[in-house]
Amino acid sequence: MAMKPTTMVGAEGGHDAFVGFETANKYELRDGLGRRLFEAEEQSDCCTRNCCGSLRRLRLSVAEPGGRPVLRLLRPLKCATCWCPCCLQELEVQCPPGTTIGHVVQTWHPFTPKFSVQNAEKQTVLRVLGPCCVFRCGGDVNFEVKTSDESRGVGQISKQWGGLLKEVFTDTDVFGIQFPVDLDVKMKAVLLGACFLIDYMFFEKSGTTSQRSTVLSS
């Protein structure tokens, strides 16, 4: 099955070196040829970012380069413990802003990151399964996109290794997303939301200097 690659580069807001406050995240999204498709910016208050860290409630606005909004992602405040299945992470995807088209919902598992990619009626269309250990030095971290019954893979979300110096001394992450070319456009948008949620849950950095990322395509 043909896959379509998309690259998401996160310009993590990080930690302001002068005043010690966590700043909002910004992202750029490009296709497999490096062409810029969208920009995304986190909307959250300073108190929430600094008190709740990577668990914070937030809204992400995804817009075309000209500024026209195309997606809105809403994440409520939830706890982050695998032993509390009633408070799992989730994300609502709206397109256009105000119209819900799907949800990304964490599935309880004591060791492995798992998510359900759902439509507007909260019916599971796809699953996303991560590795037992998401912290890896020297290689990509892959989250497999599978059918709802997990019988076969249909795509992948990858946190791409940028090299030791970049990983240690900058606050920029690069993600690649692959999905079937014939996948419903709404589910493509929800998969993009899954990539954002994975970034916040597992790769959000704090205590580093704020840096605007440059875009690298896969």
C-alpha positions in Angstrom: 0.0 0.0 0.0 1.4 3.4 -1.0 2.4 5.7 1.8 2.5 9.5 1.7 5.3 11.1 3.9 4.8 14.3 5.7 7.3 16.0 7.9 6.5 18.0 11.0 9.2 20.1 12.6 8.6 21.3 16.1 10.0 24.6 17.2 9.7 23.8 20.9 9.1 26.9 23.0 11.3 25.6 25.7 12.6 27.5 28.7 13.4 31.2 28.4 17.0 31.7 29.5 16.5 35.1 30.9 13.2 35.1 32.8 12.9 31.3 33.5 9.5 30.9 32.0 8.3 28.1 29.6 7.2 29.6 26.3 4.6 28.3 23.8 5.5 25.8 21.1 5.5 26.5 17.4 5.7 24.1 14.5 6.1 24.0 10.8 4.6 21.3 8.6 6.1 20.2 5.3 5.4 17.5 2.7 8.0 14.9 1.7 9.5 17.2 -0.8 10.1 19.9 1.8 7.3 22.3 0.7 5.8 24.2 3.6 2.1 23.2 4.1 1.0 24.7 7.4 2.2 26.4 10.5 1.0 25.7 14.0 1.2 27.7 17.2 0.3 26.7 20.8 -2.2 28.9 22.7 -1.9 28.5 26.4 -1.3 30.8 29.4 2.0 31.3 31.2 0.7 29.9 34.5 -0.5 26.7 32.8 2.7 26.1 31.0 4.9 26.6 34.0 2.7 24.8 36.6 1.5 21.9 34.5 4.5 21.4 32.1 4.0 18.9 29.4 0.6 17.9 30.8 -0.9 21.3 30.2 -4.2 22.1 28.8 -3.8 23.9 25.5 -5.2 24.8 22.1 -3.1 24.4 18.9 -4.1 26.5 15.9 -2.9 25.1 12.5 -3.0 27.6 9.6 -1.9 28.0 6.1 1.2 30.1 5.4 -1.1 33.0 4.6 -2.7 32.8 8.0 -6.0 31.1 7.2 -6.9 28.7 10.0 -7.6 25.1 8.9 -7.4 23.0 12.1 -7.9 23.5 15.8 -6.5 21.0 18.3 -7.9 21.0 21.9 -6.2 19.1 24.7 -7.7 19.1 28.2 -5.7 18.8 31.4 -5.2 15.2 32.4 -2.9 13.4 34.7 -0.1 11.2 33.3 0.0 7.9 35.1 -0.4 4.5 33.6 -2.0 3.3 36.8 -4.9 5.7 36.5 -7.0 4.6 33.5 -9.8 7.0 34.1 -7.5 10.1 33.4 -5.8 9.2 30.1 -4.6 11.7 27.6 -6.8 12.9 24.7 -7.0 15.4 22.0 -9.9 16.8 20.0 -9.4 17.7 16.3 -11.6 20.3 14.7 -11.7 21.1 11.0 -12.7 23.8 10.3 -12.2 25.3 13.7 -15.5 24.7 15.7 -16.4 21.4 13.9 -15.2 18.2 15.5 -13.9 15.6 13.1 -12.1 13.2 15.4 -10.3 12.4 18.6 -7.0 10.9 19.7 -7.5 9.0 22.9 -4.8 7.2 24.9 -5.5 3.5 25.5 -4.6 2.2 28.9 -1.5 -0.1 29.0 1.0 -0.4 31.8 4.1 -0.4 29.6 3.4 0.5 26.0 2.1 3.8 24.6 -1.2 3.1 22.7 -3.7 5.5 21.2 -7.0 5.2 19.4 -7.6 7.4 16.4 -11.3 8.0 16.3 -13.9 9.7 14.1 -16.3 12.4 15.2 -18.6 9.7 16.6 -15.7 8.4 18.7 -15.6 5.2 16.7 -12.0 3.8 16.5 -10.7 3.9 12.9 -6.9 3.4 13.6 -4.6 2.5 16.4 -1.1 4.0 17.1 1.3 1.7 19.0 4.6 3.0 20.4 7.7 1.2 21.7 8.1 0.2 25.3 11.0 2.7 25.6 10.6 6.0 23.8 14.0 7.3 24.9 16.6 6.2 22.4 20.0 7.6 21.6 21.2 7.3 18.0 18.0 6.2 16.2 14.4 7.1 15.3 11.6 6.4 17.6 8.7 4.8 15.7 5.0 4.7 16.5 3.2 2.2 14.3 -0.1 3.1 12.8 -2.3 0.0 12.5 -5.9 -0.9 11.6 -8.5 -0.8 14.4 -8.0 -4.5 15.2 -4.2 -4.1 15.1 -3.9 -6.8 12.5 -1.7 -4.9 10.1 0.3 -1.7 9.8 -0.8 1.1 7.5 1.6 3.9 8.4 4.0 5.3 10.9 4.7 8.3 13.1 8.5 8.7 13.7 10.5 11.0 16.0 13.5 11.4 13.8 17.0 11.4 15.3 18.7 14.7 14.5 22.2 13.9 15.7 23.8 14.1 19.2 24.6 17.8 19.1 21.2 18.8 17.9 19.4 16.6 20.3 21.4 17.9 23.3 21.9 21.6 22.6 18.7 22.6 20.7 15.0 22.4 21.3 14.0 21.3 17.9 12.4 18.0 17.0 11.6 16.5 13.6 8.7 14.1 13.1 7.8 12.2 10.0 4.3 10.9 9.3 3.4 8.2 6.8 -0.2 7.2 5.9 -2.0 5.6 3.0 -2.6 8.0 0.1 -6.3 6.9 0.0 -6.9 7.5 3.7 -9.9 9.8 4.4 -8.7 13.4 4.7 -10.3 13.8 8.1 -8.4 10.8 9.5 -5.2 12.3 8.1 -5.9 15.4 10.1 -6.6 13.3 13.2 -3.3 11.4 12.7 -1.6 14.8 12.6 -3.2 15.5 15.9 -1.8 12.2 17.2 1.7 13.4 16.3 1.3 16.6 18.3 0.0 14.7 21.3 2.9 12.2 21.1 5.3 15.1 21.0 3.9 16.8 24.1 3.6 13.5 26.0 7.0 12.0 25.3 9.4 14.6 23.8 8.5 17.9 25.4 11.7 19.5 26.7 12.1 21.9 29.5 15.0 23.8 31.0 16.6 24.6 27.6 17.0 27.8 25.8 14.2 28.9 23.4 15.0 28.4 19.8 13.1 28.8 16.6 13.6 25.7 14.4 14.6 25.5 10.8 12.7 23.1 8.6 14.2 19.8 7.4 12.2 17.5 5.1 12.3 13.7 5.2 
